[in-house]
């Protein structure tokens, strides 16, 4: 479901509330109510509903990664040796989760993709490129990953002016515009 379709499935005020929470989830119900032009009670009710219906997965701070010691953000495209069935994909995910529990991985997301020559997209943050390479060595233990083809795009996070910061506020502004365009 695209953002426009999601906007149609959700009430405008719900979409705007998600947008406001993405900009800053620390705001009080009163601040959110004022931004949306509704009551605090309505905000609390809508937040409860959005949580129950899984429109909101979590509330989290997006840190300044460089201040935490992460100098690069890496997008990794992975082409497995053979096409993965759904069961094989589930085994890869299970093995990846187990590896993460055992050693900890600086992974932001891993998703199965379609429409290109690659099977998986992995986004991660690292101290530097050699730190990333160490993670890849560990990932090669996973099913299908041993002989997989790996492409990387490394983004320097240190001393780099960004077109758009690594945050959800830009997406939140876009979502707010969807409501206004109706």
LINUR-V479988 format. One record per residue. N is the residue number from 0. RES is the residue in one letter. NEAR is the number of other ideal C-beta (glycine too) atoms within 10 Angstrom. Layout:
N,RES,NEAR
N,RES,NEAR
//
This chain:
0,X,8
1,X,8
2,X,13
3,X,11
4,X,9
5,X,15
6,X,19
7,X,14
8,X,11
9,X,20
10,X,13
11,X,15
12,X,15
13,X,20
14,X,22
15,X,24
16,X,25
17,X,21
18,X,22
19,X,19
20,X,20
21,X,19
22,X,18
23,X,14
24,X,15
25,X,8
26,X,15
27,X,10
28,X,15
29,X,11
30,X,14
31,X,22
32,X,19
33,X,13
34,X,16
35,X,18
36,X,9
37,X,16
38,X,12
39,X,14
40,X,10
41,X,16
42,X,24
43,X,13
44,X,12
45,X,23
46,X,20
47,X,10
48,X,15
49,X,17
50,X,13
51,X,9
52,X,10
53,X,7
54,X,18
55,X,16
56,X,7
57,X,6
58,X,10
59,X,8
60,X,8
61,X,11
62,X,11
63,X,11
64,X,18
65,X,15
66,X,7
67,X,9
68,X,11
69,X,19
70,X,19
71,X,20
72,X,19
73,X,22
74,X,14
75,X,21
76,X,18
77,X,23
78,X,17
79,X,20
80,X,12
81,X,11
82,X,10
83,X,17
84,X,9
85,X,8
86,X,8
87,X,15
88,X,17
89,X,11
90,X,15
91,X,21
92,X,16
93,X,12
94,X,16
95,X,20
96,X,12
97,X,11
98,X,17
99,X,14
100,X,9
101,X,9
102,X,9
103,X,9
104,X,17
105,X,16
106,X,17
107,X,14
108,X,8
109,X,19
110,X,9
111,X,14
112,X,12
113,X,6
114,X,5
115,X,9
116,X,9
117,X,18
118,X,22
119,X,22
120,X,15
121,X,21
122,X,14
123,X,22
124,X,22
125,X,21
126,X,14
127,X,14
128,X,14
129,X,8
130,X,17
131,X,19
132,X,12
133,X,12
134,X,20
135,X,17
136,X,8
137,X,14
138,X,22
139,X,12
140,X,11
141,X,19
142,X,15
143,X,20
144,X,19
145,X,11
146,X,10
147,X,19
148,X,12
149,X,15
150,X,11
151,X,16
152,X,10
153,X,15
154,X,13
155,X,12
156,X,17
157,X,10
158,X,7
159,X,9
160,X,4
161,X,9
162,X,5
163,X,8
164,X,10
165,X,15
166,X,12
167,X,18
168,X,14
169,X,14
170,X,14
171,X,18
172,X,12
173,X,11
174,X,21
175,X,18
176,X,11
177,X,18
178,X,16
179,X,8
180,X,8
181,X,9
//
